[in-house]
């Protein structure tokens, strides 16, 4: 994504956020339905953001959530055939290319939010950065879900349940790891 396109996307996200903030909205409470990228179900991305905020790199942790990578790492346990492995690698390459711009933006926002002194972001800029990070994390998670469905469909029927179990176990392990980095806080 070019700088010009990225600026356009950021502008298109900022204008509605600022308009909502000026109207006194923002909290999402009060019975108002959510709008925007997180309208469908942003709980998963919210959970990742909340659990991994103390992480050295949010985008690296988000990359670890790639379900196709997880399946490829567990290829021996799943007893994947060479054709299945080849199909999963093709899906994974396409997925990596699709989410790369989102990770670049998430890293850029993180870098900007870490600035101090006169270059430190204002609260408004930090709010916009969090909204942008959430929107991009939602987009990455949506692509991960689609890739997971595509990948499991490529597996033989007898390996699908084992693949689903492996993905569930990995997700629980990531959540436990994130919780361990946040001592003293109750689980989400």
ZAGUTOR-645530 format. One record per residue (C-alpha): residue in three letters; x, y, z. Coordinates in pm, whole numbers, plus 32768, in hexadecimal, padded with zeros to 4 digits. Layout:
BEGIN
@residuo: ALA	px: X	py: Y	pz: Z;
...
% end
This chain:
BEGIN
@residuo: UNK	px: 8000	py: 8000	pz: 8000;
@residuo: UNK	px: 8096	py: 814E	pz: 7F9D;
@residuo: UNK	px: 80B5	py: 8271	pz: 808B;
@residuo: UNK	px: 7FA6	py: 8329	pz: 7FCF;
@residuo: UNK	px: 7EB4	py: 8204	pz: 7FEC;
@residuo: UNK	px: 7F0A	py: 81D6	pz: 815B;
@residuo: UNK	px: 7ECB	py: 8347	pz: 819C;
@residuo: UNK	px: 7D7B	py: 832E	pz: 80EE;
@residuo: UNK	px: 7D18	py: 81FE	pz: 81C0;
@residuo: UNK	px: 7D85	py: 82AD	pz: 8300;
@residuo: UNK	px: 7CC3	py: 83E6	pz: 829D;
@residuo: UNK	px: 7B8A	py: 831D	pz: 8250;
@residuo: UNK	px: 7BA5	py: 827A	pz: 83A7;
@residuo: UNK	px: 7BF4	py: 83BC	pz: 8462;
@residuo: UNK	px: 7AD3	py: 8491	pz: 83E4;
@residuo: UNK	px: 79BA	py: 83AE	pz: 8467;
@residuo: UNK	px: 7A72	py: 8378	pz: 85B0;
@residuo: UNK	px: 7A9C	py: 84ED	pz: 85EA;
@residuo: UNK	px: 7934	py: 8530	pz: 8585;
@residuo: UNK	px: 78BD	py: 8428	pz: 867F;
@residuo: UNK	px: 799A	py: 84BC	pz: 878E;
@residuo: UNK	px: 790E	py: 8618	pz: 874F;
@residuo: UNK	px: 77A9	py: 8593	pz: 876A;
@residuo: UNK	px: 7800	py: 8504	pz: 88BE;
@residuo: UNK	px: 7803	py: 839B	pz: 8851;
@residuo: UNK	px: 792A	py: 82B7	pz: 885C;
@residuo: UNK	px: 78F7	py: 81D2	pz: 8985;
@residuo: UNK	px: 781A	py: 80E2	pz: 88CA;
@residuo: UNK	px: 7739	py: 80C7	pz: 89FB;
@residuo: UNK	px: 75E3	py: 815B	pz: 8A25;
@residuo: UNK	px: 753F	py: 805D	pz: 8944;
@residuo: UNK	px: 75C8	py: 80F0	pz: 8802;
@residuo: UNK	px: 7622	py: 7FE9	pz: 8702;
@residuo: UNK	px: 7791	py: 7FE0	pz: 86A4;
@residuo: UNK	px: 77F4	py: 8060	pz: 8551;
@residuo: UNK	px: 7925	py: 803A	pz: 8476;
@residuo: UNK	px: 7A21	py: 7F22	pz: 8462;
@residuo: UNK	px: 79D1	py: 7E8A	pz: 85B6;
@residuo: UNK	px: 785A	py: 7E8C	pz: 8581;
@residuo: UNK	px: 7836	py: 7D1D	pz: 852E;
@residuo: UNK	px: 78F9	py: 7C8A	pz: 864F;
@residuo: UNK	px: 7A39	py: 7D33	pz: 86B9;
@residuo: UNK	px: 7A51	py: 7C6D	pz: 87FD;
@residuo: UNK	px: 7B6A	py: 7B91	pz: 877E;
@residuo: UNK	px: 7C45	py: 7CB3	pz: 870F;
@residuo: UNK	px: 7BEE	py: 7D71	pz: 884E;
@residuo: UNK	px: 7C5C	py: 7C46	pz: 891C;
@residuo: UNK	px: 7DA4	py: 7C2D	pz: 885F;
@residuo: UNK	px: 7DE8	py: 7DA0	pz: 8886;
@residuo: UNK	px: 7D8E	py: 7D99	pz: 89F7;
@residuo: UNK	px: 7E5E	py: 7C62	pz: 8A41;
@residuo: UNK	px: 7F8D	py: 7CC5	pz: 8978;
@residuo: UNK	px: 7FB6	py: 7E36	pz: 89C2;
@residuo: UNK	px: 80E6	py: 7DEE	pz: 8A9C;
@residuo: UNK	px: 8186	py: 7D27	pz: 8985;
@residuo: UNK	px: 82C1	py: 7DAD	pz: 88E2;
@residuo: UNK	px: 821C	py: 7D98	pz: 878C;
@residuo: UNK	px: 80A7	py: 7D7A	pz: 875D;
@residuo: UNK	px: 80CC	py: 7D28	pz: 85EB;
@residuo: UNK	px: 81BE	py: 7C0B	pz: 8638;
@residuo: UNK	px: 80C4	py: 7B79	pz: 872F;
@residuo: UNK	px: 7FAF	py: 7BA2	pz: 8630;
@residuo: UNK	px: 8086	py: 7AEF	pz: 852E;
@residuo: UNK	px: 80A6	py: 79C9	pz: 861F;
@residuo: UNK	px: 7F2A	py: 79A3	pz: 860A;
@residuo: UNK	px: 7F45	py: 793A	pz: 849B;
@residuo: UNK	px: 7E81	py: 77F1	pz: 8490;
@residuo: UNK	px: 7F1E	py: 7776	pz: 834C;
@residuo: UNK	px: 807C	py: 779E	pz: 83E0;
@residuo: UNK	px: 8007	py: 76D8	pz: 850E;
@residuo: UNK	px: 7F88	py: 75C0	pz: 8431;
@residuo: UNK	px: 80CE	py: 75B9	pz: 836E;
@residuo: UNK	px: 8199	py: 75A8	pz: 84B0;
@residuo: UNK	px: 80C5	py: 7481	pz: 8521;
@residuo: UNK	px: 80DE	py: 73C9	pz: 83D5;
@residuo: UNK	px: 8180	py: 7294	pz: 8471;
@residuo: UNK	px: 807B	py: 7278	pz: 8584;
@residuo: UNK	px: 7F66	py: 72A9	pz: 8486;
@residuo: UNK	px: 800C	py: 71B7	pz: 8391;
@residuo: UNK	px: 7FD9	py: 72A1	pz: 826A;
@residuo: UNK	px: 8011	py: 7218	pz: 810E;
@residuo: UNK	px: 8101	py: 72CC	pz: 8027;
@residuo: UNK	px: 7FDB	py: 7353	pz: 7F5C;
@residuo: UNK	px: 7F2F	py: 73DA	pz: 8093;
@residuo: UNK	px: 8073	py: 7479	pz: 8108;
@residuo: UNK	px: 80A5	py: 7519	pz: 7FB2;
@residuo: UNK	px: 7F40	py: 75A1	pz: 7FB7;
@residuo: UNK	px: 7F6F	py: 762F	pz: 8116;
@residuo: UNK	px: 80B7	py: 76D5	pz: 80B3;
@residuo: UNK	px: 800B	py: 777C	pz: 7F8B;
@residuo: UNK	px: 7EF1	py: 77F8	pz: 806A;
@residuo: UNK	px: 7FEF	py: 7873	pz: 8168;
@residuo: UNK	px: 80B7	py: 793A	pz: 8067;
@residuo: UNK	px: 7F7B	py: 79E0	pz: 7FE6;
@residuo: UNK	px: 7F10	py: 7A2D	pz: 814A;
@residuo: UNK	px: 8061	py: 7AC2	pz: 81A7;
@residuo: UNK	px: 8058	py: 7BA7	pz: 8077;
@residuo: UNK	px: 7EF4	py: 7C12	pz: 80CB;
@residuo: UNK	px: 7F3E	py: 7C73	pz: 8235;
@residuo: UNK	px: 8097	py: 7D0D	pz: 8208;
@residuo: UNK	px: 8014	py: 7E74	pz: 81D8;
@residuo: UNK	px: 7F41	py: 7E56	pz: 8313;
@residuo: UNK	px: 8070	py: 7DEF	pz: 83E0;
@residuo: UNK	px: 813D	py: 7F0F	pz: 8355;
@residuo: UNK	px: 802F	py: 8005	pz: 83BF;
@residuo: UNK	px: 800A	py: 7F68	pz: 8519;
@residuo: UNK	px: 8184	py: 7F83	pz: 854A;
@residuo: UNK	px: 8182	py: 80EE	pz: 84D4;
@residuo: UNK	px: 806C	py: 814A	pz: 85C6;
@residuo: UNK	px: 8123	py: 809B	pz: 86E1;
@residuo: UNK	px: 8263	py: 8156	pz: 868E;
@residuo: UNK	px: 81AD	py: 82A5	pz: 868B;
@residuo: UNK	px: 8104	py: 825C	pz: 87D9;
@residuo: UNK	px: 8255	py: 8217	pz: 887E;
@residuo: UNK	px: 82E2	py: 836F	pz: 882E;
@residuo: UNK	px: 8326	py: 8452	pz: 8955;
@residuo: UNK	px: 8366	py: 85BF	pz: 8995;
@residuo: UNK	px: 82EC	py: 86C0	pz: 889D;
@residuo: UNK	px: 82B5	py: 85AB	pz: 879E;
@residuo: UNK	px: 81CF	py: 84E5	pz: 8881;
@residuo: UNK	px: 8074	py: 84AB	pz: 87F0;
@residuo: UNK	px: 7F4C	py: 8567	pz: 887D;
@residuo: UNK	px: 7E2D	py: 84AA	pz: 891C;
@residuo: UNK	px: 7D63	py: 84D9	pz: 87E0;
@residuo: UNK	px: 7E7A	py: 8449	pz: 870D;
@residuo: UNK	px: 7E9A	py: 8324	pz: 87FC;
@residuo: UNK	px: 7D22	py: 82E5	pz: 87E3;
@residuo: UNK	px: 7D37	py: 82E7	pz: 866A;
@residuo: UNK	px: 7E64	py: 81FF	pz: 867A;
@residuo: UNK	px: 7DA8	py: 8109	pz: 8757;
@residuo: UNK	px: 7C7C	py: 8114	pz: 866D;
@residuo: UNK	px: 7D5B	py: 80DC	pz: 8540;
@residuo: UNK	px: 7E0F	py: 7FBD	pz: 85EE;
@residuo: UNK	px: 7CC3	py: 7F1D	pz: 864B;
@residuo: UNK	px: 7C39	py: 7F41	pz: 84EC;
@residuo: UNK	px: 7D71	py: 7EA9	pz: 8454;
@residuo: UNK	px: 7D7C	py: 7D92	pz: 8557;
@residuo: UNK	px: 7C0E	py: 7D46	pz: 8502;
@residuo: UNK	px: 7C6D	py: 7D36	pz: 8391;
@residuo: UNK	px: 7D8F	py: 7C4B	pz: 83D6;
@residuo: UNK	px: 7CB6	py: 7B69	pz: 84AF;
@residuo: UNK	px: 7BA8	py: 7B5D	pz: 83A0;
@residuo: UNK	px: 7CAE	py: 7AF1	pz: 82A3;
@residuo: UNK	px: 7D33	py: 79EE	pz: 8398;
@residuo: UNK	px: 7BD7	py: 795D	pz: 83C8;
@residuo: UNK	px: 7B9F	py: 7944	pz: 8251;
@residuo: UNK	px: 7CF5	py: 78A4	pz: 821F;
@residuo: UNK	px: 7CB2	py: 77AE	pz: 8339;
@residuo: UNK	px: 7B6E	py: 773F	pz: 8296;
@residuo: UNK	px: 7C17	py: 7721	pz: 8144;
@residuo: UNK	px: 7D3B	py: 765E	pz: 81D9;
@residuo: UNK	px: 7C66	py: 7568	pz: 829C;
@residuo: UNK	px: 7B91	py: 752D	pz: 8165;
@residuo: UNK	px: 7CCF	py: 74BE	pz: 80AF;
@residuo: UNK	px: 7D12	py: 73B3	pz: 81B6;
@residuo: UNK	px: 7C8B	py: 7253	pz: 81A4;
@residuo: UNK	px: 7B56	py: 721C	pz: 827B;
@residuo: UNK	px: 7C10	py: 7143	pz: 8376;
@residuo: UNK	px: 7D0C	py: 725C	pz: 83BE;
@residuo: UNK	px: 7C17	py: 737D	pz: 83E4;
@residuo: UNK	px: 7BBA	py: 733B	pz: 854E;
@residuo: UNK	px: 7D29	py: 7315	pz: 85B2;
@residuo: UNK	px: 7D75	py: 745D	pz: 8500;
@residuo: UNK	px: 7C5A	py: 750F	pz: 85B4;
@residuo: UNK	px: 7CD3	py: 7484	pz: 8703;
@residuo: UNK	px: 7E36	py: 74F9	pz: 86B9;
@residuo: UNK	px: 7DBF	py: 7658	pz: 8664;
@residuo: UNK	px: 7CEB	py: 7668	pz: 87A2;
@residuo: UNK	px: 7E11	py: 75F5	pz: 8877;
@residuo: UNK	px: 7EF9	py: 76F8	pz: 87DA;
@residuo: UNK	px: 7DFB	py: 780E	pz: 8815;
@residuo: UNK	px: 7DDC	py: 77AD	pz: 8984;
@residuo: UNK	px: 7F57	py: 77A0	pz: 89A6;
@residuo: UNK	px: 7F7B	py: 78FE	pz: 890F;
@residuo: UNK	px: 7E71	py: 7983	pz: 89FA;
@residuo: UNK	px: 7F1C	py: 78E4	pz: 8B28;
@residuo: UNK	px: 806A	py: 7976	pz: 8ABA;
@residuo: UNK	px: 7FD0	py: 7ACF	pz: 8A98;
@residuo: UNK	px: 7F2C	py: 7AAE	pz: 8BED;
@residuo: UNK	px: 807A	py: 7A49	pz: 8C87;
@residuo: UNK	px: 8111	py: 7B8F	pz: 8C08;
@residuo: UNK	px: 8003	py: 7C4C	pz: 8CC5;
@residuo: UNK	px: 8023	py: 7BD7	pz: 8E2D;
@residuo: UNK	px: 7F18	py: 7C3F	pz: 8F24;
@residuo: UNK	px: 7E09	py: 7C78	pz: 8E22;
@residuo: UNK	px: 7CD8	py: 7B9A	pz: 8E0F;
@residuo: UNK	px: 7CA8	py: 7AC8	pz: 8CD4;
@residuo: UNK	px: 7BCE	py: 7B5F	pz: 8BC5;
% end
